[in-house]
Amino acid sequence: RELNEKFGVSDLKIMENPGYTGFLVDVLVSSRKFDVLVREDLPAAVKELDLGESEYADVSKVVKLGKMLNADYVLVPQITFLEFKPTEPVPYVGKAGERLESRIDVRLKTVDVATSRLSSSSMYSTKFKRSRKQGESNAAWLSAAKSDLYGKSAMEGVAGIIDVVYPIKIIAVDKETCVLNRGAGALVADEILDVYRPGEIMKDPDTKEVLGSNDTLIGKVQVVEVKDKTAVAKMLDGAGKIEPLCVCRRIAKPGDTQSPPPKID
């Protein structure tokens, strides 16, 4: 209804094809870090589990789905806000809608099937502005803006997922610098990271569920040089404690104020 009123678009399929999930799949595949199960395999498993829409928030149900599909992780995206808004008319000119401002808020939950726990749950708010090209119809303009917005949001979300599943690690240490196992597209110069020493894996004594690891914050590093596959960082704090295989975590997640590029190496 809103699209029809604002843009005169009556065919709502324009918002469904391709859907947001398709963009997530494309980015996951292009990251070369995951084998993504074909979506055609999902309906049969969902039907067998009698999985209702509200039950996608139930980790235990999602874990059963993952086990049926022999998956390591299940990604559950939830769009909480979506808006496409033409800019206001320019005073004394009267031209309206020459730029389309769009925003999407997505909560991405990553469920680790092996440990039966929620690995991460992050909210990403993505904004995008697109000017109308000369002669471009409302439908084409909206479709292009949607693709741009969905694509950017998916990249930001998958970058965050990779940080959880494959954390940034230190692979070599010098006196005042260290080498990280991420390069161009995943890190940017001047980005600051917290450094943790991996600790003991913690398990629930009753259920034996893995609750995470007792990691210890030992320092901070700042990226000074980004190469194709690796990056060099100087130690701001923790020299002498930081060593190979320590884990680095972003102080700001993709989409926050200190936003690393939403590209995937």
MIDOSE-1310 file (N, C-alpha, C; in nm, 2 decimals, decimal comma, always signed):
residues 265
reln	+0,08/-0,12/+0,00/+0,00/+0,00/+0,00/+0,09/+0,13/+0,00; +0,19/+0,12/+0,08/+0,28/+0,24/+0,09/+0,35/+0,26/-0,04; +0,40/+0,15/-0,10/+0,47/+0,16/-0,23/+0,38/+0,22/-0,34; +0,26/+0,17/-0,33/+0,16/+0,22/-0,44/+0,13/+0,36/-0,42
ekfg	+0,12/+0,41/-0,30/+0,09/+0,55/-0,27/+0,21/+0,64/-0,31; +0,33/+0,60/-0,27/+0,44/+0,68/-0,29/+0,50/+0,68/-0,43; +0,49/+0,56/-0,49/+0,56/+0,54/-0,62/+0,47/+0,49/-0,73; +0,35/+0,46/-0,70/+0,26/+0,41/-0,81/+0,29/+0,27/-0,85
vsdl	+0,35/+0,19/-0,76/+0,39/+0,06/-0,79/+0,29/-0,04/-0,74; +0,22/-0,10/-0,83/+0,11/-0,19/-0,78/+0,15/-0,34/-0,77; +0,26/-0,37/-0,85/+0,31/-0,51/-0,85/+0,41/-0,53/-0,73; +0,36/-0,58/-0,62/+0,44/-0,60/-0,50/+0,55/-0,70/-0,51
kime	+0,54/-0,78/-0,62/+0,65/-0,88/-0,64/+0,79/-0,82/-0,66; +0,78/-0,69/-0,70/+0,91/-0,62/-0,72/+0,99/-0,62/-0,59; +0,92/-0,63/-0,47/+0,99/-0,64/-0,34/+1,03/-0,78/-0,30; +0,98/-0,88/-0,38/+1,01/-1,02/-0,34/+1,11/-1,09/-0,42
npgy	+1,14/-1,03/-0,54/+1,23/-1,11/-0,63/+1,33/-1,01/-0,69; +1,46/-1,03/-0,65/+1,51/-1,13/-0,55/+1,49/-1,08/-0,41; +1,47/-1,18/-0,32/+1,45/-1,14/-0,18/+1,58/-1,12/-0,11; +1,57/-1,07/+0,01/+1,69/-1,04/+0,09/+1,78/-1,16/+0,11
tgfl	+1,72/-1,28/+0,13/+1,79/-1,40/+0,15/+1,88/-1,43/+0,04; +1,84/-1,40/-0,08/+1,92/-1,42/-0,20/+2,05/-1,34/-0,20; +2,04/-1,22/-0,15/+2,16/-1,14/-0,14/+2,26/-1,20/-0,03; +2,20/-1,25/+0,08/+2,29/-1,31/+0,18/+2,36/-1,43/+0,13
vdvl	+2,29/-1,51/+0,05/+2,34/-1,63/-0,01/+2,46/-1,59/-0,10; +2,44/-1,49/-0,19/+2,54/-1,45/-0,28/+2,67/-1,41/-0,21; +2,65/-1,33/-0,10/+2,77/-1,28/-0,03/+2,84/-1,39/+0,04; +2,76/-1,49/+0,10/+2,82/-1,60/+0,17/+2,90/-1,69/+0,07
vssr	+2,85/-1,71/-0,05/+2,92/-1,79/-0,15/+3,04/-1,72/-0,20; +3,03/-1,59/-0,22/+3,15/-1,51/-0,27/+3,26/-1,50/-0,17; +3,23/-1,52/-0,04/+3,33/-1,51/+0,06/+3,43/-1,62/+0,05; +3,39/-1,73/-0,01/+3,47/-1,85/-0,03/+3,50/-1,92/+0,10
kfdv	+3,43/-1,89/+0,21/+3,45/-1,95/+0,34/+3,34/-2,05/+0,38; +3,23/-2,05/+0,30/+3,12/-2,14/+0,34/+3,07/-2,21/+0,21; +3,02/-2,34/+0,23/+2,94/-2,41/+0,13/+2,80/-2,38/+0,17; +2,72/-2,32/+0,09/+2,58/-2,28/+0,12/+2,49/-2,39/+0,07
lvre	+2,40/-2,44/+0,15/+2,30/-2,54/+0,11/+2,20/-2,48/+0,02; +2,16/-2,55/-0,08/+2,06/-2,51/-0,18/+1,93/-2,49/-0,11; +1,86/-2,37/-0,13/+1,74/-2,34/-0,06/+1,63/-2,44/-0,09; +1,64/-2,51/-0,20/+1,53/-2,61/-0,23/+1,53/-2,72/-0,13
dlpa	+1,64/-2,74/-0,06/+1,64/-2,85/+0,04/+1,56/-2,81/+0,17; +1,54/-2,68/+0,19/+1,48/-2,64/+0,31/+1,33/-2,67/+0,33; +1,24/-2,65/+0,23/+1,10/-2,67/+0,25/+1,06/-2,81/+0,31; +1,13/-2,92/+0,26/+1,10/-3,05/+0,31/+1,13/-3,06/+0,45
avke	+1,25/-3,01/+0,49/+1,29/-3,02/+0,63/+1,20/-2,94/+0,72; +1,16/-2,82/+0,67/+1,07/-2,73/+0,75/+0,94/-2,80/+0,77; +0,89/-2,86/+0,67/+0,76/-2,93/+0,67/+0,76/-3,05/+0,77; +0,87/-3,12/+0,76/+0,88/-3,24/+0,85/+0,89/-3,20/+1,00
ldlg	+0,96/-3,08/+1,02/+0,97/-3,04/+1,16/+0,84/-2,96/+1,21; +0,75/-2,93/+1,11/+0,63/-2,85/+1,14/+0,68/-2,72/+1,20; +0,77/-2,65/+1,14/+0,83/-2,53/+1,19/+0,75/-2,41/+1,15; +0,69/-2,35/+1,25/+0,61/-2,23/+1,23/+0,69/-2,11/+1,22
esey	+0,64/-2,00/+1,17/+0,71/-1,87/+1,15/+0,77/-1,82/+1,28; +0,70/-1,83/+1,39/+0,74/-1,77/+1,52/+0,85/-1,86/+1,58; +0,86/-1,99/+1,53/+0,96/-2,08/+1,59/+1,10/-2,07/+1,54; +1,12/-1,98/+1,44/+1,26/-1,96/+1,39/+1,34/-1,89/+1,50
advs	+1,28/-1,84/+1,60/+1,35/-1,77/+1,71/+1,39/-1,88/+1,82; +1,34/-2,00/+1,80/+1,37/-2,11/+1,90/+1,50/-2,18/+1,85; +1,60/-2,16/+1,93/+1,73/-2,22/+1,89/+1,73/-2,37/+1,88; +1,65/-2,43/+1,97/+1,65/-2,58/+1,97/+1,58/-2,63/+1,84
kvvk	+1,48/-2,56/+1,79/+1,41/-2,60/+1,66/+1,51/-2,58/+1,55; +1,58/-2,46/+1,55/+1,67/-2,43/+1,44/+1,79/-2,53/+1,44; +1,83/-2,58/+1,56/+1,94/-2,68/+1,56/+1,89/-2,81/+1,50; +1,77/-2,85/+1,53/+1,71/-2,97/+1,46/+1,71/-2,96/+1,31
lgkm	+1,67/-2,84/+1,26/+1,67/-2,81/+1,12/+1,81/-2,83/+1,06; +1,91/-2,77/+1,13/+2,05/-2,78/+1,09/+2,10/-2,92/+1,08; +2,06/-3,00/+1,18/+2,11/-3,14/+1,19/+2,04/-3,22/+1,07; +1,92/-3,19/+1,04/+1,85/-3,26/+0,93/+1,92/-3,23/+0,80
lnad	+1,97/-3,11/+0,79/+2,03/-3,07/+0,66/+2,18/-3,09/+0,66; +2,24/-3,15/+0,77/+2,38/-3,18/+0,79/+2,46/-3,05/+0,78; +2,41/-2,94/+0,84/+2,47/-2,81/+0,83/+2,55/-2,78/+0,96; +2,66/-2,70/+0,94/+2,74/-2,66/+1,06/+2,67/-2,54/+1,12
yvlv	+2,62/-2,45/+1,04/+2,56/-2,33/+1,10/+2,42/-2,30/+1,03; +2,33/-2,24/+1,10/+2,21/-2,19/+1,04/+2,20/-2,04/+1,06; +2,17/-1,97/+0,96/+2,16/-1,83/+0,96/+2,01/-1,79/+0,95; +1,97/-1,71/+1,05/+1,83/-1,67/+1,06/+1,82/-1,52/+1,05
pqit	+1,78/-1,46/+0,93/+1,77/-1,32/+0,92/+1,63/-1,27/+0,95; +1,62/-1,16/+1,01/+1,48/-1,10/+1,04/+1,49/-0,95/+1,01; +1,41/-0,91/+0,91/+1,40/-0,77/+0,88/+1,30/-0,70/+0,98; +1,35/-0,60/+1,05/+1,27/-0,54/+1,15/+1,22/-0,40/+1,11
flef	+1,29/-0,34/+1,01/+1,25/-0,21/+0,96/+1,29/-0,20/+0,81; +1,20/-0,15/+0,73/+1,23/-0,13/+0,59/+1,16/+0,00/+0,54; +1,23/+0,09/+0,48/+1,17/+0,21/+0,43/+1,24/+0,27/+0,31; +1,16/+0,31/+0,21/+1,21/+0,38/+0,09/+1,13/+0,52/+0,09
kpte	+1,21/+0,63/+0,10/+1,15/+0,76/+0,11/+1,21/+0,86/+0,01; +1,13/+0,91/-0,08/+1,18/+1,02/-0,17/+1,21/+1,14/-0,09; +1,31/+1,21/-0,14/+1,35/+1,34/-0,07/+1,24/+1,44/-0,09; +1,24/+1,54/+0,00/+1,14/+1,65/+0,00/+1,16/+1,73/-0,13
pvpy	+1,06/+1,80/-0,18/+1,08/+1,89/-0,29/+1,18/+2,00/-0,26; +1,26/+2,04/-0,36/+1,35/+2,15/-0,34/+1,28/+2,28/-0,34; +1,29/+2,37/-0,24/+1,22/+2,49/-0,24/+1,23/+2,58/-0,37; +1,12/+2,63/-0,41/+1,11/+2,72/-0,53/+1,14/+2,65/-0,66
vgka	+1,18/+2,52/-0,65/+1,20/+2,45/-0,78/+1,09/+2,35/-0,80; +1,05/+2,28/-0,69/+0,93/+2,19/-0,70/+0,97/+2,05/-0,74; +1,09/+2,02/-0,76/+1,13/+1,89/-0,81/+1,13/+1,80/-0,68; +1,05/+1,69/-0,69/+1,04/+1,59/-0,58/+1,09/+1,46/-0,62
gerl	+1,14/+1,38/-0,53/+1,17/+1,24/-0,55/+1,29/+1,22/-0,64; +1,38/+1,31/-0,66/+1,49/+1,29/-0,75/+1,60/+1,20/-0,68; +1,59/+1,19/-0,55/+1,68/+1,10/-0,47/+1,59/+1,02/-0,38; +1,63/+0,89/-0,37/+1,55/+0,80/-0,29/+1,64/+0,76/-0,17
esri	+1,59/+0,79/-0,05/+1,66/+0,75/+0,07/+1,60/+0,62/+0,12; +1,68/+0,52/+0,15/+1,63/+0,39/+0,19/+1,71/+0,34/+0,32; +1,64/+0,26/+0,40/+1,70/+0,21/+0,52/+1,64/+0,07/+0,55; +1,73/-0,02/+0,60/+1,68/-0,15/+0,64/+1,75/-0,19/+0,77
dvrl	+1,68/-0,24/+0,86/+1,73/-0,29/+0,99/+1,71/-0,44/+0,99; +1,82/-0,51/+1,01/+1,82/-0,66/+1,00/+1,88/-0,72/+1,13; +1,82/-0,81/+1,19/+1,88/-0,89/+1,30/+1,92/-1,02/+1,24; +2,05/-1,05/+1,25/+2,10/-1,18/+1,20/+2,14/-1,27/+1,32
ktvd	+2,08/-1,38/+1,32/+2,12/-1,48/+1,43/+2,19/-1,60/+1,36; +2,31/-1,63/+1,42/+2,39/-1,75/+1,37/+2,38/-1,86/+1,48; +2,33/-1,97/+1,44/+2,32/-2,08/+1,53/+2,42/-2,19/+1,50; +2,51/-2,23/+1,59/+2,61/-2,33/+1,58/+2,54/-2,46/+1,61
vats	+2,53/-2,54/+1,50/+2,45/-2,67/+1,51/+2,53/-2,77/+1,60; +2,66/-2,77/+1,60/+2,74/-2,87/+1,67/+2,73/-2,85/+1,82; +2,73/-2,72/+1,86/+2,73/-2,69/+2,01/+2,58/-2,66/+2,05; +2,49/-2,65/+1,96/+2,35/-2,62/+2,00/+2,33/-2,49/+2,07
rlss	+2,41/-2,39/+2,02/+2,39/-2,26/+2,09/+2,39/-2,15/+1,98; +2,35/-2,03/+2,03/+2,34/-1,91/+1,95/+2,48/-1,85/+1,94; +2,55/-1,86/+1,83/+2,69/-1,81/+1,82/+2,69/-1,66/+1,82; +2,59/-1,59/+1,75/+2,59/-1,45/+1,75/+2,45/-1,40/+1,72
ssmy	+2,42/-1,28/+1,76/+2,29/-1,22/+1,73/+2,32/-1,07/+1,72; +2,32/-1,02/+1,60/+2,36/-0,88/+1,58/+2,25/-0,80/+1,50; +2,24/-0,68/+1,53/+2,15/-0,59/+1,46/+2,23/-0,50/+1,37; +2,19/-0,49/+1,24/+2,26/-0,40/+1,15/+2,16/-0,31/+1,08
stkf	+2,19/-0,18/+1,09/+2,11/-0,08/+1,03/+2,18/-0,02/+0,91; +2,13/-0,03/+0,79/+2,20/+0,01/+0,67/+2,12/+0,12/+0,60; +2,18/+0,22/+0,56/+2,12/+0,33/+0,48/+2,18/+0,35/+0,34; +2,10/+0,39/+0,25/+2,16/+0,41/+0,11/+2,07/+0,52/+0,04
krsr	+2,14/+0,60/-0,03/+2,07/+0,70/-0,11/+2,10/+0,68/-0,26; +2,00/+0,69/-0,34/+2,02/+0,67/-0,48/+1,94/+0,77/-0,56; +2,01/+0,84/-0,65/+1,95/+0,94/-0,74/+1,88/+0,87/-0,86; +1,77/+0,93/-0,90/+1,70/+0,88/-1,02/+1,78/+0,91/-1,15
kqge	+1,80/+0,81/-1,23/+1,86/+0,84/-1,36/+1,76/+0,90/-1,46; +1,81/+0,97/-1,56/+1,72/+1,03/-1,65/+1,63/+0,93/-1,73; +1,50/+0,95/-1,72/+1,41/+0,86/-1,79/+1,38/+0,73/-1,71; +1,43/+0,72/-1,59/+1,41/+0,60/-1,51/+1,27/+0,60/-1,45
snaa	+1,19/+0,49/-1,47/+1,06/+0,48/-1,42/+1,06/+0,46/-1,26; +0,95/+0,48/-1,20/+0,94/+0,46/-1,05/+0,98/+0,31/-1,02; +0,92/+0,22/-1,09/+0,95/+0,08/-1,06/+1,10/+0,04/-1,08; +1,16/+0,09/-1,19/+1,30/+0,06/-1,21/+1,39/+0,13/-1,10
wlsa	+1,35/+0,25/-1,07/+1,42/+0,33/-0,97/+1,42/+0,26/-0,83; +1,30/+0,21/-0,79/+1,28/+0,14/-0,67/+1,35/+0,01/-0,66; +1,35/-0,06/-0,77/+1,41/-0,19/-0,78/+1,56/-0,18/-0,77; +1,62/-0,08/-0,83/+1,76/-0,06/-0,83/+1,81/-0,02/-0,68
aksd	+1,72/+0,07/-0,62/+1,75/+0,12/-0,49/+1,75/+0,00/-0,39; +1,65/-0,09/-0,41/+1,63/-0,21/-0,32/+1,76/-0,30/-0,34; +1,80/-0,32/-0,46/+1,92/-0,41/-0,48/+2,04/-0,35/-0,41; +2,06/-0,22/-0,43/+2,18/-0,15/-0,37/+2,17/-0,17/-0,21
lygk	+2,05/-0,14/-0,16/+2,04/-0,15/-0,01/+2,05/-0,29/+0,04; +1,99/-0,39/-0,02/+2,00/-0,52/+0,02/+2,14/-0,57/+0,01; +2,21/-0,54/-0,10/+2,35/-0,58/-0,12/+2,44/-0,53/-0,01; +2,43/-0,40/+0,02/+2,52/-0,34/+0,12/+2,49/-0,40/+0,26
same	+2,36/-0,42/+0,29/+2,33/-0,48/+0,42/+2,38/-0,62/+0,43; +2,36/-0,70/+0,33/+2,41/-0,84/+0,33/+2,56/-0,84/+0,35; +2,64/-0,76/+0,28/+2,78/-0,75/+0,30/+2,82/-0,72/+0,44; +2,75/-0,62/+0,50/+2,78/-0,59/+0,64/+2,75/-0,70/+0,74
gvag	+2,64/-0,77/+0,71/+2,60/-0,88/+0,80/+2,69/-1,00/+0,79; +2,73/-1,03/+0,67/+2,82/-1,15/+0,65/+2,96/-1,12/+0,70; +3,00/-0,99/+0,69/+3,13/-0,96/+0,75/+3,13/-0,98/+0,90; +3,02/-0,95/+0,97/+3,01/-0,97/+1,11/+3,01/-1,12/+1,14
iidv	+2,94/-1,20/+1,06/+2,93/-1,35/+1,08/+3,07/-1,41/+1,07; +3,15/-1,37/+0,97/+3,28/-1,42/+0,95/+3,37/-1,39/+1,07; +3,35/-1,27/+1,12/+3,43/-1,24/+1,24/+3,40/-1,33/+1,36; +3,28/-1,39/+1,37/+3,24/-1,48/+1,47/+3,29/-1,62/+1,44
vypi	+3,26/-1,67/+1,32/+3,29/-1,80/+1,28/+3,44/-1,82/+1,26; +3,50/-1,72/+1,19/+3,65/-1,73/+1,16/+3,71/-1,60/+1,22; +3,73/-1,59/+1,35/+3,78/-1,47/+1,41/+3,92/-1,42/+1,35; +3,94/-1,29/+1,35/+4,07/-1,24/+1,31/+4,18/-1,29/+1,41
kiia	+4,29/-1,34/+1,36/+4,39/-1,39/+1,45/+4,53/-1,34/+1,41; +4,61/-1,33/+1,51/+4,75/-1,29/+1,50/+4,83/-1,41/+1,46; +4,91/-1,40/+1,35/+4,98/-1,51/+1,29/+5,13/-1,50/+1,31; +5,18/-1,38/+1,34/+5,32/-1,35/+1,36/+5,34/-1,23/+1,45
vdke	+5,44/-1,23/+1,53/+5,47/-1,11/+1,62/+5,61/-1,07/+1,61; +5,63/-0,94/+1,60/+5,76/-0,88/+1,61/+5,77/-0,80/+1,74; +5,87/-0,71/+1,75/+5,89/-0,64/+1,88/+5,77/-0,54/+1,90; +5,73/-0,46/+1,80/+5,62/-0,36/+1,82/+5,51/-0,38/+1,73
tcvl	+5,52/-0,48/+1,64/+5,41/-0,50/+1,54/+5,37/-0,65/+1,54; +5,26/-0,68/+1,47/+5,21/-0,81/+1,45/+5,14/-0,83/+1,32; +5,13/-0,95/+1,27/+5,06/-0,97/+1,14/+4,93/-1,04/+1,16; +4,83/-0,99/+1,10/+4,69/-1,05/+1,11/+4,65/-1,13/+0,99
nrga	+4,56/-1,23/+1,00/+4,53/-1,32/+0,89/+4,41/-1,26/+0,81; +4,40/-1,13/+0,80/+4,30/-1,07/+0,71/+4,37/-0,96/+0,63; +4,32/-0,94/+0,51/+4,38/-0,84/+0,43/+4,28/-0,74/+0,37; +4,31/-0,70/+0,24/+4,23/-0,60/+0,18/+4,08/-0,64/+0,17
galv	+3,99/-0,55/+0,20/+3,85/-0,58/+0,19/+3,79/-0,62/+0,33; +3,88/-0,67/+0,42/+3,83/-0,71/+0,55/+3,88/-0,61/+0,66; +3,99/-0,55/+0,64/+4,04/-0,45/+0,74/+4,08/-0,32/+0,67; +4,08/-0,21/+0,74/+4,12/-0,08/+0,69/+4,23/-0,03/+0,78
adei	+4,31/+0,06/+0,72/+4,42/+0,12/+0,79/+4,36/+0,21/+0,90; +4,43/+0,21/+1,02/+4,39/+0,29/+1,14/+4,28/+0,22/+1,22; +4,23/+0,11/+1,17/+4,13/+0,04/+1,25/+4,19/-0,02/+1,38; +4,12/+0,00/+1,49/+4,18/-0,05/+1,62/+4,10/-0,18/+1,66
ldvy	+4,18/-0,28/+1,71/+4,12/-0,41/+1,75/+4,16/-0,44/+1,89; +4,07/-0,50/+1,97/+4,10/-0,56/+2,10/+4,17/-0,70/+2,07; +4,26/-0,73/+2,16/+4,33/-0,86/+2,14/+4,30/-0,95/+2,27; +4,26/-1,07/+2,24/+4,23/-1,16/+2,35/+4,31/-1,29/+2,34
rpge	+4,35/-1,34/+2,46/+4,41/-1,47/+2,47/+4,30/-1,57/+2,49; +4,29/-1,67/+2,40/+4,19/-1,77/+2,41/+4,20/-1,85/+2,54; +4,09/-1,87/+2,61/+4,09/-1,94/+2,74/+4,03/-2,08/+2,73; +4,00/-2,13/+2,84/+3,94/-2,26/+2,85/+3,79/-2,26/+2,80
imkd	+3,76/-2,37/+2,73/+3,62/-2,38/+2,68/+3,53/-2,41/+2,80; +3,42/-2,34/+2,81/+3,33/-2,35/+2,92/+3,21/-2,43/+2,88; +3,17/-2,53/+2,96/+3,05/-2,62/+2,93/+2,96/-2,61/+3,05; +2,83/-2,62/+3,02/+2,73/-2,63/+3,13/+2,75/-2,77/+3,20
pdtk	+2,76/-2,78/+3,33/+2,79/-2,91/+3,39/+2,67/-3,00/+3,38; +2,55/-2,95/+3,36/+2,43/-3,04/+3,36/+2,40/-3,08/+3,21; +2,40/-2,99/+3,12/+2,36/-3,02/+2,98/+2,48/-3,05/+2,89; +2,60/-3,01/+2,94/+2,72/-3,03/+2,86/+2,72/-2,94/+2,74
evlg	+2,63/-2,84/+2,74/+2,63/-2,74/+2,63/+2,75/-2,65/+2,64; +2,82/-2,63/+2,52/+2,93/-2,54/+2,52/+2,88/-2,39/+2,53; +2,93/-2,32/+2,63/+2,88/-2,19/+2,66/+2,98/-2,08/+2,60; +3,09/-2,12/+2,55/+3,19/-2,03/+2,50/+3,32/-2,05/+2,56
sndt	+3,42/-1,96/+2,54/+3,55/-1,97/+2,60/+3,58/-1,85/+2,69; +3,66/-1,88/+2,80/+3,69/-1,78/+2,89/+3,81/-1,70/+2,84; +3,79/-1,61/+2,75/+3,90/-1,53/+2,68/+3,94/-1,42/+2,77; +4,07/-1,38/+2,77/+4,12/-1,27/+2,85/+4,17/-1,15/+2,76
ligk	+4,12/-1,03/+2,78/+4,16/-0,92/+2,71/+4,31/-0,88/+2,75; +4,40/-0,88/+2,66/+4,54/-0,86/+2,69/+4,60/-0,73/+2,62; +4,53/-0,67/+2,53/+4,59/-0,55/+2,46/+4,50/-0,50/+2,35; +4,56/-0,40/+2,28/+4,50/-0,34/+2,16/+4,60/-0,33/+2,05
vqvv	+4,56/-0,34/+1,93/+4,65/-0,32/+1,81/+4,58/-0,22/+1,71; +4,66/-0,15/+1,64/+4,60/-0,06/+1,53/+4,66/-0,10/+1,40; +4,58/-0,12/+1,30/+4,62/-0,16/+1,17/+4,70/-0,04/+1,10; +4,82/-0,07/+1,05/+4,90/+0,03/+0,99/+4,92/+0,01/+0,84
evkd	+4,91/-0,12/+0,80/+4,93/-0,16/+0,66/+4,84/-0,27/+0,62; +4,77/-0,26/+0,51/+4,68/-0,37/+0,47/+4,73/-0,42/+0,33; +4,76/-0,55/+0,33/+4,80/-0,62/+0,21/+4,69/-0,70/+0,15; +4,72/-0,78/+0,05/+4,62/-0,86/-0,02/+4,55/-0,96/+0,08
ktav	+4,64/-1,04/+0,15/+4,59/-1,15/+0,23/+4,61/-1,12/+0,38; +4,70/-1,03/+0,41/+4,73/-1,01/+0,55/+4,73/-0,86/+0,58; +4,75/-0,83/+0,71/+4,76/-0,69/+0,75/+4,87/-0,68/+0,86; +4,93/-0,56/+0,87/+5,03/-0,54/+0,97/+4,97/-0,44/+1,07
akml	+4,98/-0,47/+1,20/+4,93/-0,38/+1,30/+5,04/-0,35/+1,41; +5,03/-0,23/+1,46/+5,12/-0,19/+1,57/+5,05/-0,21/+1,70; +5,13/-0,25/+1,80/+5,08/-0,28/+1,93/+5,06/-0,15/+2,01; +4,94/-0,12/+2,05/+4,91/+0,00/+2,13/+4,92/-0,03/+2,28
dgag	+4,89/-0,16/+2,31/+4,89/-0,20/+2,45/+4,90/-0,36/+2,45; +4,98/-0,41/+2,55/+4,99/-0,55/+2,56/+5,12/-0,61/+2,50; +5,21/-0,53/+2,46/+5,34/-0,58/+2,41/+5,40/-0,67/+2,51; +5,45/-0,79/+2,46/+5,50/-0,89/+2,55/+5,40/-1,00/+2,59
kiep	+5,27/-0,96/+2,59/+5,16/-1,06/+2,61/+5,10/-1,11/+2,48; +5,10/-1,02/+2,38/+5,04/-1,06/+2,25/+5,13/-1,16/+2,18; +5,07/-1,27/+2,14/+5,15/-1,38/+2,07/+5,06/-1,44/+1,96; +5,13/-1,52/+1,87/+5,05/-1,59/+1,77/+4,93/-1,67/+1,82
lcvc	+4,82/-1,67/+1,74/+4,70/-1,74/+1,77/+4,61/-1,66/+1,86; +4,65/-1,54/+1,91/+4,56/-1,46/+1,99/+4,45/-1,41/+1,89; +4,33/-1,39/+1,95/+4,22/-1,35/+1,87/+4,19/-1,20/+1,88; +4,16/-1,14/+1,76/+4,13/-0,99/+1,76/+3,99/-0,97/+1,73
rria	+3,93/-0,88/+1,80/+3,79/-0,84/+1,78/+3,77/-0,70/+1,76; +3,68/-0,66/+1,66/+3,66/-0,52/+1,63/+3,60/-0,45/+1,75; +3,65/-0,33/+1,78/+3,59/-0,25/+1,88/+3,45/-0,20/+1,83; +3,44/-0,17/+1,70/+3,31/-0,13/+1,64/+3,28/-0,24/+1,54
kpgd	+3,16/-0,29/+1,54/+3,11/-0,39/+1,44/+3,08/-0,32/+1,31; +3,08/-0,40/+1,20/+3,04/-0,34/+1,07/+2,91/-0,28/+1,08; +2,89/-0,15/+1,03/+2,76/-0,08/+1,04/+2,76/+0,02/+1,16; +2,86/+0,01/+1,25/+2,87/+0,11/+1,36/+2,95/+0,23/+1,31
tqsp	+2,98/+0,32/+1,41/+3,04/+0,45/+1,37/+3,18/+0,43/+1,32; +3,26/+0,34/+1,38/+3,39/+0,30/+1,32/+3,37/+0,19/+1,23; +3,32/+0,22/+1,11/+3,27/+0,11/+1,02/+3,38/+0,06/+0,92; +3,43/-0,06/+0,94/+3,51/-0,11/+0,84/+3,44/-0,14/+0,71
ppki	+3,50/-0,15/+0,60/+3,43/-0,17/+0,47/+3,35/-0,30/+0,47; +3,23/-0,30/+0,42/+3,15/-0,43/+0,42/+3,19/-0,52/+0,31; +3,32/-0,53/+0,28/+3,36/-0,62/+0,17/+3,41/-0,75/+0,24; +3,42/-0,86/+0,17/+3,47/-0,98/+0,22/+3,59/-1,03/+0,15
d	+3,70/-1,06/+0,22/+3,82/-1,10/+0,16/+3,81/-1,24/+0,11
